[in-house]
Amino acid sequence: MKRTDFSFDLPPELIAQHPTEHRDGARLLVVDRASQAWSHQSIRDLPDLIAPGTLIVPNDVKVRHARLFLRRAGGGRGEALLLRALGPGRFEAMVRPGARLKPGAEAEVVDPERSAALARLRVIETRDEGLREVEVASDHPLDWDEVDRIGRLPLPPYIDHLSGEEDEARYQTVYATTGEAVAAPTAGLHFTPELINRLISNQCTWSPVRLHVGLGTFRPMSAEQLEDHPMHEERWEIPEATAALLEPALKARTRPLLAVGTTSLRTLEAAWDGATLARAGSTRIFIKPGYELRTATQLLTNFHLPESTLFVLVCAWLGTDFAKACYEEAVNERYRFFSYGDAMLIR
């Protein structure tokens, strides 16, 4: 399969730059795999669309303020996107300009609007895939909580503004707990406490997992052949309370299981081997057409980039031709795309 097999036309004005006024105000394209039919609903309709007793599995990871703006020696600008902690004050990171930020280079971490120095960054070494190990410190090495106070939310590159107050409120799920994600699990952005309570009142079970969203989720495909695309490793965990419900449900296969977002689905598929459910690990799983899904029976997901691993995942559920037809319908009906956009329920 070629990367270009997963291309589609998307008018740029359909790329959502801001969230809807209300979290649960997004539109919802409901897709039936068996009949290959769809209908137009809204996120608020979810309790009427999901069967009582469904096991709902979201990703409760927290998005960190992992985007650091840099002032290099000599005054040039730069950026670092911290991906994961490696030790006290040390992180794996993407940096730019990579040609200037080689091992040994130092830079100030600055406020992008006021240019005030907040900390300093030192490049320690080059790692696999062109990533860097960096140290972030002031008078002491900084941990994630301290980085949260000086960095910015790492909005996707197709959003054309720096993160501000609106993003602080909306580019995070209401149920986020902990972790080190550098992108939001965007299907979860639609949920409010009231919507979750309505689902639970309908005898559904809310059972979160956690995948620390990193390059494996959002890195664009550059290889022409799908099998040549390297997925970056991402860590995941399944809390004991979730495992206690999830493992017997997967063994019995009698309860509907809704994965809220592609990251939840990839966690489930990585953790379940068909007989037992692991509690933690890391994965490079790439779900593409031909992959036999073992866990979720339904998927709630936003609309994804052309030629992305996430659109490929949707094609694994629906078949490439039907997935493209669904996306064409969404374009024709002026659905909003990507992180702040509308959603699709596949069942």
Secondary structure, DSSP 8 states (H G I E B T S, - for coil): -BGGGG-----GGGB-SS--SSGGG-EEEEEETTTTEEEEEEGGGHHHHS-TT-EEE-B-EEE---EEEEEETTS-EEEEEEEEEEETTEEEEEEESTTTS-TT-EEEEE-TTT--EEEEEEEEEE-GGG-EEEEEESSSB--HHHHHHHSB----TTS-S---HHHHHHSS-TT--EEEESS--GGGGG--HHHHHHHHHTT-EE--BEE---HHHH----SSBGGG-----EEEE--HHHHHHHHHHHHH--S-EEEESHHHHHHHHHHB-SS-B-SEEEE-----TT----S-SEEEEE---TT-HHHHHHHHHH-HHHHHHHHHHHHHTT--BSTTS-EEEE-
